[in-house]
Amino acid sequence: MPEAKIANNSNTQANTNTLPKRTLSIAPMLDWTDRFYRQFARQITRHTWLYTEMVTTGALLHGNRDRFLRFDPCEQPIALQLGGSDPAALAQCAKIAEQWGYDEVNLNVGCPSERVQEGSFGACLMAEPQLVADCVKAMRDVVSIPVTVKHRIGIDKVEEYDYLRNFVDVVAAAGCSTFIVHARNAILKGLSPKQNREIPPLKYDYVYRLKQQRPELEIIINGGITTLEQTDEHLRHVDGVMIGREAYHNPYLLVEADARYYGDHHAQPSRAEIIEALMPFVEQEVKDGVPLKIITRHILGLFQGMRGARYWRRQLSDHVQLKPNDPQLIVQTLQQMLAQQDAE
C-alpha cells in the first residue's frame, strides 16, 4: 500500500456519525467520476458526498489497486462503489476499501448494461434480494464503515411499488440502513444504458412512499434531478438527493451546496478561483506523467451557460492545443476568455 495512502488512513474519521450527512451527493458515473473529476468537484463544494466510478470485485482483487482506489484526502467524504455478486469477494473488497480510507462502500444494484448483466451484478440483482442481502451482510461483517445499496425501483415490466418495498425490506434485514434509489425501472433487454436513464418514467412518488413507510431508513433519491430547487423539493420527502450528469455537465450549480445544505457559509469561489485552486494539482499530475487531456475533459462544463463557454470547451478539447501537454493552456484559455468578456 502506498505511503500516501497510509497517511490518508490516519485522517479517516473513525466515528462515522461525525461525517456530513448524505444530504447531497454526486452519483457514481463510469468514465466520469474518477479522481481527476473528484478533485475538481472539491474545489466547488467541500461537503457534498463523492462516489467513485463503479469498480468490479475482479478488477480490485486482481488489478492495479492504486489505479482504482487512489484518492486525495480532500475528496472525503468519499464512497467506493463496488460491482459484484459474490459475498466473499465483496467482503474482501470492502475490507480493502476501509483500509484505504474510504468513508462508505456502496453496492451497485442499478446498472442495466448488458456487459454488467453478463457478470451477474448490477440491476439484474434486484431479482435476487436475498443474494443482495447476503452480499451486504458479508461486507458489514468485516468493516465498520457504512455499507449502502444503490438500486432501481424495479426491473423490466415489474411496475408494482410492493416489488421495491420487498427488495428494501429483505436487504434492510441484513443490516443495510441507507438506500439510494434511482426512481426508474431498469429495462434489462432492448435499451442502452443511456436510454435506461431517459425512457423509463420517473416515479418519485415510489421513493417518497418508501420513506413514509420505512422512516427508520435513510432514503436518498436519484434520477433526473438537475437543479438545487428540485433538490429542495425532494428533501421535503426524503433524506438526501443524488445528482448525476448535471453535476458533471454544469458543475458550478454545486457552488451553493455547502451553505444551503451543510451550514458552511464560506465564501463561494468564482469560476476563475476554482481554476486557480485546481492548478497545483494539475501541474503535479502532468509532471507525474498524466496527459493533460485526461484532466481537462472534466472541467469543460465549468462555464456552462456563460459567455465564452464554447471557447473554453473548444480550446481545452482541441487535440492540437493539448498535444504539448502544458498545464498553462488552462490558465491562458481562462485569461483570454475573461479578457474577451471585459472587452464586450
C-alpha positions as CSV (number, residue, x, y, z in Angstrom):
1,M,0.0,0.0,0.0
2,P,1.4,3.4,-1.0
3,E,2.8,5.6,1.8
4,A,0.5,8.5,0.9
5,K,-2.4,6.2,1.4
6,I,-1.2,5.1,4.8
7,A,-1.1,8.8,5.8
8,N,-4.6,9.2,4.4
9,N,-5.8,6.4,6.6
10,S,-4.7,8.2,9.7
11,N,-7.0,11.0,8.8
12,T,-10.1,8.9,8.4
13,Q,-12.9,9.7,10.9
14,A,-13.4,6.6,13.0
15,N,-16.8,7.7,14.1
16,T,-19.0,7.8,11.0
17,N,-21.6,9.9,12.9
18,T,-19.2,12.8,12.6
19,L,-19.3,12.7,8.8
20,P,-21.5,15.1,6.9
21,K,-25.0,13.7,6.1
22,R,-25.6,12.5,2.6
23,T,-28.0,15.4,2.0
24,L,-26.4,15.9,-1.3
25,S,-24.2,13.6,-3.3
26,I,-22.8,13.2,-6.8
27,A,-23.7,9.9,-8.5
28,P,-21.0,7.3,-9.4
29,M,-20.6,7.6,-13.2
30,L,-18.5,5.3,-15.2
31,D,-15.6,7.1,-17.0
32,W,-16.6,10.3,-15.4
33,T,-16.2,10.4,-11.6
34,D,-12.6,9.4,-11.5
35,R,-10.1,11.1,-9.1
36,F,-9.5,14.0,-11.5
37,Y,-13.1,14.9,-11.6
38,R,-13.5,14.5,-7.9
39,Q,-10.5,16.8,-7.2
40,F,-12.2,19.4,-9.4
41,A,-15.5,19.0,-7.7
42,R,-13.9,19.5,-4.3
43,Q,-12.9,23.0,-5.4
44,I,-16.6,23.8,-5.8
45,T,-18.1,22.0,-2.8
46,R,-16.4,20.8,0.4
47,H,-19.1,18.6,1.9
48,T,-21.1,17.1,-1.0
49,W,-20.6,13.3,-0.9
50,L,-18.5,12.0,-3.8
51,Y,-18.6,8.5,-5.3
52,T,-16.1,6.6,-7.4
53,E,-16.8,5.0,-10.6
54,M,-18.1,1.5,-10.2
55,V,-15.2,-0.9,-9.6
56,T,-15.8,-4.6,-10.1
57,T,-14.6,-7.0,-7.4
58,G,-12.4,-8.8,-10.0
59,A,-10.7,-5.6,-11.1
60,L,-10.0,-4.7,-7.5
61,L,-8.8,-8.1,-6.4
62,H,-6.7,-8.9,-9.4
63,G,-5.9,-5.5,-11.0
64,N,-4.0,-2.3,-10.2
65,R,-5.4,-1.2,-6.8
66,D,-3.7,2.1,-6.9
67,R,-5.4,2.9,-10.2
68,F,-8.9,2.1,-8.8
69,L,-8.6,3.3,-5.2
70,R,-6.2,6.2,-5.1
71,F,-7.7,9.4,-3.8
72,D,-6.7,12.6,-2.1
73,P,-7.8,13.2,1.5
74,C,-9.5,16.4,0.3
75,E,-12.0,14.2,-1.6
76,Q,-13.6,13.0,1.6
77,P,-16.4,12.2,2.3
78,I,-16.0,9.7,-0.4
79,A,-17.6,6.3,-1.1
80,L,-16.3,3.4,-3.2
81,Q,-18.9,1.8,-5.4
82,L,-18.4,-1.9,-6.0
83,G,-19.9,-4.1,-8.7
84,G,-20.2,-7.8,-7.9
85,S,-22.5,-10.5,-6.6
86,D,-20.1,-12.9,-4.7
87,P,-20.4,-12.2,-1.0
88,A,-16.9,-13.4,-0.2
89,A,-15.3,-11.3,-2.9
90,L,-17.3,-8.2,-1.9
91,A,-16.3,-8.7,1.7
92,Q,-12.6,-8.7,0.7
93,C,-13.1,-5.6,-1.4
94,A,-15.0,-3.8,1.4
95,K,-12.2,-4.5,3.8
96,I,-9.6,-3.2,1.3
97,A,-11.8,0.0,0.8
98,E,-11.8,0.6,4.6
99,Q,-8.1,0.1,4.8
100,W,-7.6,2.7,2.1
101,G,-9.6,5.2,4.0
102,Y,-13.0,5.2,2.2
103,D,-15.9,6.5,4.2
104,E,-18.5,4.2,2.7
105,V,-18.9,1.2,0.5
106,N,-21.8,1.2,-2.0
107,L,-23.1,-1.9,-3.9
108,N,-24.3,-1.3,-7.4
109,V,-27.7,-2.8,-8.0
110,G,-28.7,-0.3,-10.6
111,C,-26.5,-0.5,-13.7
112,P,-28.6,-2.1,-16.6
113,S,-25.8,-2.6,-19.2
114,E,-25.6,-6.0,-20.8
115,R,-21.9,-6.2,-20.0
116,V,-22.7,-5.8,-16.3
117,Q,-25.5,-8.3,-16.5
118,E,-23.1,-10.9,-18.0
119,G,-21.2,-10.5,-14.8
120,S,-24.4,-11.2,-12.8
121,F,-24.4,-7.9,-11.0
122,G,-25.9,-4.5,-11.4
123,A,-29.7,-4.0,-11.9
124,C,-30.3,-7.7,-12.5
125,L,-29.6,-8.3,-8.8
126,M,-33.0,-6.7,-8.0
127,A,-34.5,-10.1,-8.9
128,E,-32.4,-11.7,-6.1
129,P,-32.9,-9.6,-3.0
130,Q,-31.7,-12.4,-0.7
131,L,-28.4,-12.6,-2.6
132,V,-28.1,-8.8,-2.2
133,A,-28.8,-9.2,1.5
134,D,-26.1,-11.9,1.7
135,C,-23.6,-9.6,0.0
136,V,-24.5,-6.7,2.4
137,K,-24.1,-8.9,5.4
138,A,-20.8,-10.3,4.2
139,M,-19.4,-6.8,3.9
140,R,-20.9,-5.5,7.1
141,D,-19.3,-8.4,9.0
142,V,-15.8,-7.2,8.1
143,V,-16.0,-3.4,8.1
144,S,-17.1,-0.6,10.4
145,I,-17.9,1.9,7.7
146,P,-21.4,2.1,6.2
147,V,-22.4,-0.4,3.5
148,T,-25.1,1.1,1.3
149,V,-27.0,0.0,-1.8
150,K,-27.9,1.9,-5.0
151,H,-30.7,0.4,-6.9
152,R,-33.7,1.0,-9.2
153,I,-37.4,0.9,-8.3
154,G,-37.9,-2.3,-10.4
155,I,-36.8,-4.2,-13.5
156,D,-38.4,-4.7,-16.8
157,K,-42.2,-4.7,-16.7
158,V,-42.4,-5.0,-12.9
159,E,-44.3,-1.8,-12.0
160,E,-45.7,-2.6,-8.6
161,Y,-44.5,-0.5,-5.6
162,D,-44.5,-3.6,-3.5
163,Y,-41.6,-5.0,-5.5
164,L,-39.5,-2.1,-4.4
165,R,-40.6,-2.3,-0.8
166,N,-39.9,-6.0,-0.6
167,F,-36.5,-5.6,-2.0
168,V,-35.6,-3.0,0.5
169,D,-37.1,-4.9,3.4
170,V,-35.0,-8.0,2.6
171,V,-31.8,-6.1,2.3
172,A,-32.5,-3.9,5.3
173,A,-32.9,-7.1,7.4
174,A,-29.2,-7.8,6.6
175,G,-28.2,-4.5,8.2
176,C,-28.3,-2.0,5.4
177,S,-29.8,1.3,6.6
178,T,-29.1,3.5,3.6
179,F,-30.7,3.0,0.2
180,I,-30.0,5.2,-2.8
181,V,-33.0,4.8,-5.1
182,H,-32.9,5.7,-8.8
183,A,-36.6,6.3,-9.4
184,R,-36.9,4.5,-12.7
185,N,-37.2,0.9,-13.7
186,A,-34.2,-0.7,-15.4
187,I,-35.1,-2.4,-18.7
188,L,-32.6,-5.2,-18.9
189,K,-33.1,-6.1,-22.6
190,G,-33.6,-3.7,-25.5
191,L,-32.5,-0.4,-24.0
192,S,-29.0,1.0,-23.8
193,P,-27.7,2.4,-20.5
194,K,-28.4,5.9,-21.9
195,Q,-31.9,5.0,-22.9
196,N,-32.4,3.5,-19.4
197,R,-31.7,6.9,-18.0
198,E,-34.3,8.6,-20.2
199,I,-37.1,6.3,-21.3
200,P,-38.5,4.5,-18.2
201,P,-40.7,7.0,-16.5
202,L,-39.6,8.6,-13.2
203,K,-41.7,7.6,-10.2
204,Y,-40.5,9.9,-7.4
205,D,-43.7,9.0,-5.5
206,Y,-42.5,5.5,-5.1
207,V,-39.4,6.8,-3.3
208,Y,-41.4,9.2,-1.2
209,R,-43.8,6.4,-0.2
210,L,-40.8,4.2,0.8
211,K,-39.5,6.8,3.1
212,Q,-43.0,7.3,4.6
213,Q,-43.4,3.6,5.3
214,R,-39.8,3.0,6.4
215,P,-38.9,6.2,8.3
216,E,-36.1,4.4,10.2
217,L,-34.1,4.0,6.9
218,E,-32.0,6.7,5.2
219,I,-33.6,7.1,1.7
220,I,-31.8,9.0,-1.0
221,I,-33.4,9.8,-4.3
222,N,-31.7,9.8,-7.7
223,G,-32.8,10.3,-11.3
224,G,-33.5,13.3,-13.5
225,I,-32.5,15.9,-10.9
226,T,-30.9,19.0,-12.4
227,T,-31.3,21.9,-10.0
228,L,-30.9,22.8,-6.4
229,E,-34.5,24.0,-6.4
230,Q,-35.6,20.5,-7.4
231,T,-33.3,19.2,-4.7
232,D,-35.1,21.3,-2.1
233,E,-38.4,19.9,-3.1
234,H,-37.2,16.3,-2.9
235,L,-35.7,17.0,0.6
236,R,-39.3,17.7,1.8
237,H,-39.9,13.9,1.3
238,V,-36.6,12.0,1.6
239,D,-33.3,12.3,3.5
240,G,-30.9,13.0,0.6
241,V,-30.6,13.8,-3.1
242,M,-28.1,12.4,-5.5
243,I,-27.4,14.4,-8.7
244,G,-25.8,12.7,-11.7
245,R,-25.0,14.1,-15.1
246,E,-26.0,17.6,-14.4
247,A,-23.3,17.8,-11.7
248,Y,-20.8,16.8,-14.5
249,H,-22.0,19.0,-17.3
250,N,-22.9,22.0,-15.2
251,P,-20.7,21.6,-12.1
252,Y,-20.9,25.2,-10.9
253,L,-24.5,24.5,-9.8
254,L,-22.9,22.9,-6.7
255,V,-21.3,26.1,-5.5
256,E,-24.2,26.9,-3.2
257,A,-24.4,23.4,-1.8
258,D,-22.2,23.9,1.3
259,A,-24.2,26.8,2.6
260,R,-27.5,25.5,1.5
261,Y,-27.3,22.0,2.9
262,Y,-24.4,21.9,5.3
263,G,-24.4,25.2,7.1
264,D,-20.9,26.1,5.9
265,H,-21.1,29.7,4.7
266,H,-17.6,30.0,3.4
267,A,-17.1,32.5,0.5
268,Q,-18.3,30.9,-2.7
269,P,-15.4,30.7,-5.2
270,S,-15.7,32.2,-8.6
271,R,-15.1,30.0,-11.6
272,A,-11.7,31.7,-12.0
273,E,-10.8,31.0,-8.4
274,I,-11.8,27.3,-8.8
275,I,-9.3,27.0,-11.7
276,E,-6.7,28.8,-9.7
277,A,-7.1,26.4,-6.8
278,L,-7.0,23.4,-9.1
279,M,-3.8,24.3,-10.9
280,P,-1.3,23.0,-8.4
281,F,-3.0,19.6,-8.7
282,V,-3.0,19.8,-12.5
283,E,0.7,20.8,-12.6
284,Q,1.8,18.0,-10.3
285,E,-0.3,15.3,-12.2
286,V,1.1,16.4,-15.5
287,K,4.6,16.3,-14.0
288,D,3.9,12.8,-12.9
289,G,3.0,11.7,-16.4
290,V,-0.7,12.2,-16.7
291,P,-1.8,13.5,-20.1
292,L,-3.4,17.0,-19.7
293,K,-6.4,15.9,-21.7
294,I,-7.3,13.3,-19.0
295,I,-7.9,16.3,-16.7
296,T,-9.3,19.0,-19.0
297,R,-12.1,16.8,-20.2
298,H,-13.6,17.1,-16.7
299,I,-13.7,20.9,-16.5
300,L,-15.3,21.6,-19.9
301,G,-18.7,22.4,-18.3
302,L,-17.4,24.9,-15.7
303,F,-18.7,27.9,-17.8
304,Q,-21.9,26.3,-18.9
305,G,-24.5,28.9,-19.9
306,M,-22.0,31.8,-19.8
307,R,-20.4,33.9,-22.5
308,G,-17.2,32.3,-23.6
309,A,-18.3,28.7,-22.7
310,R,-17.9,27.5,-26.2
311,Y,-14.4,29.0,-26.5
312,W,-13.5,27.3,-23.2
313,R,-14.7,23.9,-24.3
314,R,-13.1,24.2,-27.8
315,Q,-9.7,25.2,-26.5
316,L,-9.5,22.6,-23.8
317,S,-10.6,19.7,-26.0
318,D,-8.6,20.6,-29.1
319,H,-6.0,17.8,-29.6
320,V,-3.6,20.2,-31.3
321,Q,-3.7,22.6,-28.3
322,L,-3.4,19.7,-25.9
323,K,-0.5,18.0,-27.6
324,P,2.3,19.9,-25.9
325,N,0.8,18.7,-22.5
326,D,1.3,22.2,-21.0
327,P,-0.9,23.0,-18.0
328,Q,-0.6,26.7,-18.8
329,L,-3.1,26.1,-21.6
330,I,-5.8,26.1,-18.9
331,V,-4.6,29.4,-17.5
332,Q,-4.1,31.0,-20.9
333,T,-7.5,30.0,-22.0
334,L,-9.1,31.4,-18.9
335,Q,-7.2,34.7,-19.2
336,Q,-8.2,35.0,-22.9
337,M,-11.8,34.3,-22.2
338,L,-12.0,36.8,-19.3
339,A,-10.3,39.4,-21.5
340,Q,-12.8,38.9,-24.2
341,Q,-15.7,39.3,-21.7
342,D,-14.2,42.5,-20.3
343,A,-13.8,43.9,-23.9
344,E,-17.5,43.3,-24.7
